[in-house]
Amino acid sequence: MKEQYDFSTGVRGAVLESTGKTRITIFLDDDILAAFKDSAAQTGKGYQTLINETLRGSLSPDSAPLTAATLRKILHEELHAVS
């Protein structure tokens, strides 16, 4: 490592445009994070994506992804209504 570096000719890098996401710092309980990471390993999705989907679903159930559990519940309700 040098004792001194010369940044006099340096230029600032390009500022990245917003992609509809904002970087934040958040504290989550260890067991919650572990559960999302386990689920991510099983589904092949990123754990942050799963957290985002869960939060979105809690805000608006209509925009929640269709899961096997939700589909079973809907089918059960529909079959019960017919019989």
C-alpha positions as CSV (number, residue, x, y, z in Angstrom):
1,M,0.0,0.0,0.0
2,K,1.3,3.4,-0.9
3,E,1.7,6.1,1.7
4,Q,0.1,8.6,-0.5
5,Y,-2.2,8.5,-3.5
6,D,-2.7,11.2,-6.2
7,F,-6.4,11.8,-7.0
8,S,-5.8,15.1,-8.7
9,T,-6.7,13.7,-12.1
10,G,-9.6,11.6,-10.8
11,V,-13.1,11.9,-12.1
12,R,-16.3,11.1,-10.3
13,G,-18.1,8.0,-11.6
14,A,-21.5,8.2,-13.2
15,V,-24.5,8.4,-10.9
16,L,-26.8,5.4,-11.3
17,E,-30.3,6.2,-12.2
18,S,-33.1,5.0,-9.9
19,T,-34.6,1.7,-10.9
20,G,-37.7,1.9,-8.8
21,K,-35.9,0.6,-5.8
22,T,-34.3,2.4,-2.8
23,R,-31.5,1.1,-0.7
24,I,-32.3,1.2,3.0
25,T,-30.9,-0.3,6.2
26,I,-33.4,-2.4,8.2
27,F,-33.1,-4.6,11.3
28,L,-34.8,-7.9,11.1
29,D,-35.0,-10.6,13.7
30,D,-32.5,-13.4,13.1
31,D,-35.1,-16.1,12.8
32,I,-37.1,-14.1,10.2
33,L,-34.1,-13.6,8.1
34,A,-33.1,-17.2,8.4
35,A,-36.6,-18.3,7.3
36,F,-36.4,-16.1,4.2
37,K,-32.9,-17.3,3.3
38,D,-34.1,-20.9,3.7
39,S,-37.1,-20.2,1.5
40,A,-34.8,-18.5,-1.1
41,A,-32.6,-21.5,-1.2
42,Q,-35.6,-23.8,-1.9
43,T,-37.3,-21.5,-4.5
44,G,-34.2,-20.2,-6.3
45,K,-35.4,-16.6,-5.7
46,G,-33.4,-14.0,-3.7
47,Y,-34.3,-13.6,-0.1
48,Q,-34.7,-9.9,-0.6
49,T,-37.1,-10.6,-3.5
50,L,-39.1,-12.8,-1.2
51,I,-39.2,-10.2,1.6
52,N,-40.4,-7.6,-1.0
53,E,-43.1,-9.9,-2.3
54,T,-44.3,-10.6,1.3
55,L,-44.4,-6.9,2.1
56,R,-46.3,-6.1,-1.2
57,G,-48.8,-8.9,-0.4
58,S,-49.5,-7.5,3.0
59,L,-50.2,-4.1,1.5
60,S,-52.5,-5.3,-1.2
61,P,-53.6,-8.9,-1.3
62,D,-54.6,-8.5,-5.0
63,S,-50.9,-8.0,-6.0
64,A,-49.6,-11.0,-3.9
65,P,-48.1,-13.8,-5.9
66,L,-50.3,-16.9,-6.3
67,T,-48.8,-19.6,-4.0
68,A,-49.7,-23.2,-3.7
69,A,-51.3,-22.6,-0.3
70,T,-53.5,-19.8,-1.7
71,L,-54.5,-21.9,-4.7
72,R,-55.5,-24.8,-2.4
73,K,-57.6,-22.4,-0.3
74,I,-59.4,-21.0,-3.3
75,L,-60.1,-24.5,-4.8
76,H,-61.3,-25.7,-1.4
77,E,-63.7,-22.7,-1.1
78,E,-65.0,-23.1,-4.7
79,L,-65.5,-26.9,-4.4
80,H,-67.3,-26.4,-1.1
81,A,-69.6,-23.8,-2.6
82,V,-70.5,-26.3,-5.4
83,S,-71.3,-29.3,-3.3
